[in-house]
Amino acid sequence: MSEIVKSAVMLAVWPVLIYATYRFCFWSLKSYLKREQS
């Protein structure tokens, strides 16, 4: 039972982690470009 719960949690967490990492990279890249222009 715990194995099923563990894999379900993993499946739920992975997209959130990937999305958060993507958002962070996009935000830092955008602020970096903004700093380069000024």
Protein Blocks (a to p, Z undefined) as FASTA:
>chain_A
ZZmmmmmmmmmmmmmmmmmmmmmmmmmmmmmmmmmmZZ
